[in-house]
Amino acid sequence: MEFISEKVCKDCGNTDVFTLTKIEAAFSLKDSTIQKTACTNCSSVKWSSYWHNKPDLDIELLNIWGYDPDLYFMDQDEDIILAEEENVPLFLNAIDKQNYPQKKLNTLLAALCIIVYDNVIADEEYTEQENIRRRKTADKVITELIPRKHLVAETKDWEIMDYVRQIVFPLIGLNERK
C-alpha cells in the first residue's frame, strides 16, 4: 500500500501530494514539515486542508510504538483511536508478555475497555443484527479482560475515563474505583 499526504493551497487551490513511508504515515512524523512546505504552484505556505492515509495496525507498528515513549498514533485520545476489534489479539499478546513500559500497556488496556464500552449497549442507530454482533464483540473482550482485571485495576484514573469505568469495570468484576 502506498501512503500519501495531500495539502491544498489556500491561495491557489493547488494540491501537493507527498509520499510517506508506512512509519511516517502511522505516527504522522512528517506532518509539521509538510504543512510548512510552500505550495509548488504559487509558493504560499497557507493551506486549506491537509490529510494523509494511515496503515492498519500490525505487530511491527505496535512494537515501534510500544518501545518508543515519544511516539504516538495520535497525541490525544490515543486509546480511542486504537480501540478496534481487529486489534484485540495484538493488545492481549503485548499485555500478557508485558512487552512495553506500563504507560503504553495501560493505553492498550484502556483501548480494550473502550471496545467493550462502545459495543456493550444496544443502540437504536444499529439494526438488531448489528447490536447482536456488537454485544458478541463486547462479550469476547470482557472474557479476555476478566483474568486481567488486576491490571485494569492498577491503571491511573486519567488513563481510563470515568464514563468508561462506570460501564466496563462492573462487567469485569471491579468496583468503579477502589
C-alpha beads as a LAMMPS data file, in Angstrom:
LAMMPS data file: protein, C-alpha beads

178 atoms
177 bonds

1 atom types
1 bond types

-500.0 500.0 xlo xhi
-500.0 500.0 ylo yhi
-500.0 500.0 zlo zhi

Masses

1 110.0

Atoms # bond

1 1 1 0.000 0.000 0.000
2 1 1 1.200 3.489 -0.821
3 1 1 0.956 6.158 1.843
4 1 1 0.477 9.745 0.801
5 1 1 -0.434 13.102 2.241
6 1 1 -2.201 15.871 0.392
7 1 1 -2.119 19.562 1.162
8 1 1 -4.437 22.015 -0.611
9 1 1 -3.163 25.564 -1.008
10 1 1 -5.480 28.179 0.466
11 1 1 -4.411 30.833 -2.081
12 1 1 -4.488 28.986 -5.403
13 1 1 -6.262 25.667 -4.677
14 1 1 -3.313 23.581 -5.900
15 1 1 -2.993 20.127 -4.335
16 1 1 0.508 18.988 -3.469
17 1 1 0.963 15.256 -2.899
18 1 1 3.743 13.821 -0.742
19 1 1 4.822 10.181 -0.425
20 1 1 5.171 8.768 3.079
21 1 1 6.647 5.591 4.467
22 1 1 4.435 3.282 6.497
23 1 1 6.055 4.501 9.729
24 1 1 5.809 8.187 8.781
25 1 1 2.124 7.706 7.992
26 1 1 1.354 5.701 11.141
27 1 1 2.901 8.242 13.509
28 1 1 2.339 11.446 11.494
29 1 1 6.083 12.026 11.542
30 1 1 6.165 14.351 8.516
31 1 1 3.013 16.363 9.184
32 1 1 4.622 19.542 10.509
33 1 1 7.327 19.533 7.824
34 1 1 4.792 19.072 5.019
35 1 1 2.433 21.653 6.475
36 1 1 5.263 24.228 6.422
37 1 1 6.247 23.403 2.838
38 1 1 5.470 26.089 0.257
39 1 1 2.936 25.390 -2.482
40 1 1 4.624 24.105 -5.630
41 1 1 2.349 26.310 -7.746
42 1 1 2.335 29.726 -6.017
43 1 1 4.834 29.384 -3.122
44 1 1 2.208 30.193 -0.492
45 1 1 2.576 28.491 2.885
46 1 1 -1.137 28.857 3.663
47 1 1 -3.225 25.742 3.238
48 1 1 -6.932 24.996 3.476
49 1 1 -6.836 21.254 4.052
50 1 1 -4.367 18.538 4.855
51 1 1 -4.766 14.772 5.214
52 1 1 -2.866 11.534 4.935
53 1 1 -3.880 7.912 4.902
54 1 1 -2.744 5.634 7.699
55 1 1 -1.749 1.973 7.711
56 1 1 -3.662 -0.638 9.635
57 1 1 -2.097 -1.521 12.951
58 1 1 0.195 -4.535 12.849
59 1 1 2.806 -6.066 15.150
60 1 1 5.624 -4.054 13.565
61 1 1 3.889 -0.718 14.226
62 1 1 2.733 -1.785 17.680
63 1 1 6.304 -2.721 18.659
64 1 1 7.755 0.523 17.305
65 1 1 5.126 2.467 19.268
66 1 1 5.422 0.333 22.382
67 1 1 9.168 0.667 22.767
68 1 1 9.393 4.398 21.974
69 1 1 7.972 6.646 24.709
70 1 1 7.960 9.615 22.314
71 1 1 5.825 8.040 19.580
72 1 1 2.052 8.295 19.403
73 1 1 -0.515 7.142 16.903
74 1 1 -2.326 10.287 17.985
75 1 1 -1.299 12.688 20.709
76 1 1 -4.802 12.894 22.214
77 1 1 -7.285 10.096 22.798
78 1 1 -4.840 7.504 21.510
79 1 1 -6.764 4.756 23.294
80 1 1 -9.896 5.673 21.333
81 1 1 -8.007 5.548 18.023
82 1 1 -6.581 2.115 18.883
83 1 1 -9.917 0.686 20.066
84 1 1 -10.707 -1.559 17.098
85 1 1 -11.889 -5.150 17.396
86 1 1 -9.232 -6.454 14.991
87 1 1 -6.502 -5.137 17.324
88 1 1 -7.595 -7.223 20.330
89 1 1 -5.209 -10.176 19.738
90 1 1 -2.232 -7.811 19.314
91 1 1 -3.107 -5.976 22.527
92 1 1 -3.637 -9.120 24.587
93 1 1 -0.333 -10.586 23.431
94 1 1 1.552 -7.393 24.314
95 1 1 -0.176 -7.099 27.696
96 1 1 0.451 -10.725 28.613
97 1 1 4.113 -10.564 27.627
98 1 1 4.499 -7.191 29.375
99 1 1 6.347 -6.088 26.246
100 1 1 6.228 -2.347 26.800
101 1 1 6.518 0.276 29.526
102 1 1 3.493 0.384 31.830
103 1 1 2.139 3.623 30.367
104 1 1 1.896 2.014 26.922
105 1 1 0.356 -1.170 28.350
106 1 1 -2.213 0.938 30.175
107 1 1 -3.127 2.613 26.885
108 1 1 -3.790 -0.858 25.443
109 1 1 -5.888 -1.809 28.485
110 1 1 -7.856 1.425 28.083
111 1 1 -8.411 0.642 24.392
112 1 1 -9.805 -2.785 25.325
113 1 1 -12.157 -1.152 27.835
114 1 1 -13.309 1.287 25.150
115 1 1 -14.076 -1.597 22.795
116 1 1 -16.329 -3.050 25.494
117 1 1 -17.913 0.337 26.205
118 1 1 -18.572 1.014 22.514
119 1 1 -20.197 -2.371 21.934
120 1 1 -21.957 -3.405 25.133
121 1 1 -25.103 -1.272 24.988
122 1 1 -27.710 -1.783 22.275
123 1 1 -28.050 1.398 20.276
124 1 1 -31.063 2.420 18.213
125 1 1 -28.845 3.559 15.342
126 1 1 -27.916 -0.084 14.694
127 1 1 -30.062 -2.911 13.432
128 1 1 -30.922 -5.798 15.728
129 1 1 -28.354 -7.980 13.938
130 1 1 -25.668 -5.321 14.305
131 1 1 -26.442 -4.976 18.009
132 1 1 -26.149 -8.757 18.435
133 1 1 -22.743 -8.671 16.703
134 1 1 -21.657 -5.696 18.831
135 1 1 -22.669 -7.476 22.029
136 1 1 -20.694 -10.578 20.956
137 1 1 -17.657 -8.350 20.447
138 1 1 -18.108 -6.845 23.913
139 1 1 -18.567 -10.288 25.482
140 1 1 -15.419 -11.582 23.791
141 1 1 -13.338 -8.697 25.162
142 1 1 -14.979 -8.907 28.611
143 1 1 -13.979 -12.595 28.736
144 1 1 -10.383 -11.571 28.000
145 1 1 -10.364 -8.689 30.490
146 1 1 -11.710 -10.660 33.465
147 1 1 -8.473 -12.620 34.073
148 1 1 -6.534 -9.381 33.544
149 1 1 -8.746 -7.227 35.767
150 1 1 -5.933 -6.785 38.278
151 1 1 -4.008 -4.960 35.536
152 1 1 -7.024 -2.808 34.695
153 1 1 -7.462 -2.004 38.392
154 1 1 -3.881 -0.708 38.553
155 1 1 -4.428 1.924 35.858
156 1 1 -4.490 5.569 36.847
157 1 1 -7.804 7.455 36.967
158 1 1 -6.897 9.558 33.945
159 1 1 -5.880 6.534 31.861
160 1 1 -9.421 5.155 31.618
161 1 1 -12.141 7.773 31.503
162 1 1 -14.847 7.819 34.211
163 1 1 -17.703 7.151 31.790
164 1 1 -15.904 4.039 30.514
165 1 1 -15.057 2.805 34.028
166 1 1 -18.680 3.193 35.160
167 1 1 -19.893 0.784 32.474
168 1 1 -16.948 -1.590 31.998
169 1 1 -15.497 -2.122 35.477
170 1 1 -18.617 -3.859 36.911
171 1 1 -18.727 -6.107 33.832
172 1 1 -15.229 -7.423 34.557
173 1 1 -15.749 -7.752 38.300
174 1 1 -14.260 -4.491 39.520
175 1 1 -15.799 -1.734 41.557
176 1 1 -15.820 1.513 39.602
177 1 1 -12.702 2.600 41.514
178 1 1 -11.059 1.482 44.741

Bonds

1 1 1 2
2 1 2 3
3 1 3 4
4 1 4 5
5 1 5 6
6 1 6 7
7 1 7 8
8 1 8 9
9 1 9 10
10 1 10 11
11 1 11 12
12 1 12 13
13 1 13 14
14 1 14 15
15 1 15 16
16 1 16 17
17 1 17 18
18 1 18 19
19 1 19 20
20 1 20 21
21 1 21 22
22 1 22 23
23 1 23 24
24 1 24 25
25 1 25 26
26 1 26 27
27 1 27 28
28 1 28 29
29 1 29 30
30 1 30 31
31 1 31 32
32 1 32 33
33 1 33 34
34 1 34 35
35 1 35 36
36 1 36 37
37 1 37 38
38 1 38 39
39 1 39 40
40 1 40 41
41 1 41 42
42 1 42 43
43 1 43 44
44 1 44 45
45 1 45 46
46 1 46 47
47 1 47 48
48 1 48 49
49 1 49 50
50 1 50 51
51 1 51 52
52 1 52 53
53 1 53 54
54 1 54 55
55 1 55 56
56 1 56 57
57 1 57 58
58 1 58 59
59 1 59 60
60 1 60 61
61 1 61 62
62 1 62 63
63 1 63 64
64 1 64 65
65 1 65 66
66 1 66 67
67 1 67 68
68 1 68 69
69 1 69 70
70 1 70 71
71 1 71 72
72 1 72 73
73 1 73 74
74 1 74 75
75 1 75 76
76 1 76 77
77 1 77 78
78 1 78 79
79 1 79 80
80 1 80 81
81 1 81 82
82 1 82 83
83 1 83 84
84 1 84 85
85 1 85 86
86 1 86 87
87 1 87 88
88 1 88 89
89 1 89 90
90 1 90 91
91 1 91 92
92 1 92 93
93 1 93 94
94 1 94 95
95 1 95 96
96 1 96 97
97 1 97 98
98 1 98 99
99 1 99 100
100 1 100 101
101 1 101 102
102 1 102 103
103 1 103 104
104 1 104 105
105 1 105 106
106 1 106 107
107 1 107 108
108 1 108 109
109 1 109 110
110 1 110 111
111 1 111 112
112 1 112 113
113 1 113 114
114 1 114 115
115 1 115 116
116 1 116 117
117 1 117 118
118 1 118 119
119 1 119 120
120 1 120 121
121 1 121 122
122 1 122 123
123 1 123 124
124 1 124 125
125 1 125 126
126 1 126 127
127 1 127 128
128 1 128 129
129 1 129 130
130 1 130 131
131 1 131 132
132 1 132 133
133 1 133 134
134 1 134 135
135 1 135 136
136 1 136 137
137 1 137 138
138 1 138 139
139 1 139 140
140 1 140 141
141 1 141 142
142 1 142 143
143 1 143 144
144 1 144 145
145 1 145 146
146 1 146 147
147 1 147 148
148 1 148 149
149 1 149 150
150 1 150 151
151 1 151 152
152 1 152 153
153 1 153 154
154 1 154 155
155 1 155 156
156 1 156 157
157 1 157 158
158 1 158 159
159 1 159 160
160 1 160 161
161 1 161 162
162 1 162 163
163 1 163 164
164 1 164 165
165 1 165 166
166 1 166 167
167 1 167 168
168 1 168 169
169 1 169 170
170 1 170 171
171 1 171 172
172 1 172 173
173 1 173 174
174 1 174 175
175 1 175 176
176 1 176 177
177 1 177 178
